[in-house]
Amino acid sequence: MTDYGNGPEGTPSHPKHARHARQPQDTSAVTPANGFAKGVSTRSEGLPRAAASPLPADSPTAHHPSQEEVRNLTHREHHKRRLPIVARILLVVVAIVAVAGIAAAAWVGHLNSSMSVGGSEGQKLSNALKKPASGKKNAPFYMVIIGSDNRAGVAGSRSDVTMLARVDLAHSTVTLVSIPRDTMVRAANGATEKINAEYNNGPASTVEAVSKFAGVPITHYMAMSFDDLSGVIDRLGGITVNVPEAFTSRDGYRFTKGDQNISGAEAFSYVRDRYNESGGDFGRAQAQRQVVEAIARKTLESPVTELPGVVVSLAGSVSTDLSVTDLVSWATTIKGSGIRLKVYSAVVPSYSLSQDGVSYVGTMYNEWRAMMQHVDAGMDPNDANAQVPKAQASNTALGAAENAASPRDYQQLAANAGLTTNDVAH
């Protein structure tokens, strides 16, 4: 070993300079005091080597790294790379969209829940609804539309409006057929009653009754409150109906003959009146179809961006097996087809009838069968001269009205009736 001794200050042997003296680097000949095997280096292999100084280590101007410099050299490889500002902004946007999507899904789910028919009534309705007769994509289907003060769609109230609707999205065609609310039918228990009384037993009973009466499977169901629809009509800026004859409603609204733009309150009064029109209940049913058609047309005239909002407004007025997504999809399908919505409108050929002191409506069976053949073929139900396709002409179930209870021999009764569907002003 080198003996530094106690040489004069300024010489290498002086203790002041001992810490700067170069040590022999032949470590292979040295056995560490802690007992490591000979030849094993005690230097950390991962530490970076400092660049060799061109000056002697004991030079007054030689560079000796500070602790901070050593730390920076040691940890340089561990510094984290920060994301570019654009990437961080994109991450925030994605997070916001994700949260908004979750909120929107929850909101739509809430709307669907508010429109649905729940509990045991909902299960019965689900069992009563059937798939379209044709399994083809976008095949036409039938649905029942009910008008009632009881929007929830549960048992315990009679329906003021009963309509059969055939919907053909592929051809942008809808056919609305009113079934008079006093139509005489046999209930499942064999009792004779009016068809609107079926609603006392819940929507499933109405669906089953209409399916038997028309001879077609019912795929969807919707119950609506015309009172609640007045707000939807106002949101749409009013609707236009073709008033068949001038009259003043019992609420004091004056309706003139011809096309007239009416507000929600006027529309509600229009569909309620049956005493100031020549057709009575049959005329009232016509007014109801006009309002339903007008709402559909005005909705389809709305910009695509406003469709969800309109459908949401409608959601507060109906109970149905359909979802908000279904309703928006229907509207966008028809709008996207480029084909203007075509709506056919009719009422079951009927006449007023009194049985055992009770007022009913009897069915004109031959005319009803012919009408349903036209309806099922997608034709104008009022065009008696149109040639019915063989498939519908040979279908004996169409318009069979198997649950109807009015006399089958009806011609003379209809001829002497005080009111028939032929008396409705057009």
Helices and strands as residue ranges (DSSP letters): H 15-18, G 27-29, H 67-75, G 76-78, H 85-115, H 119-128, E 141-147, E 161-168, G 169-171, E 173-178, E 184-186, E 192-194, G 195-201, H 203-214, E 220-224, H 226-235, E 239-243, E 247-248, E 254-255, E 258-262, H 264-272, H 280-301, G 304-306, H 307-315, E 318-320, H 324-337, E 342-347, E 350-355, E 358-363, H 365-376, H 390-393, H 411-415, G 421-423
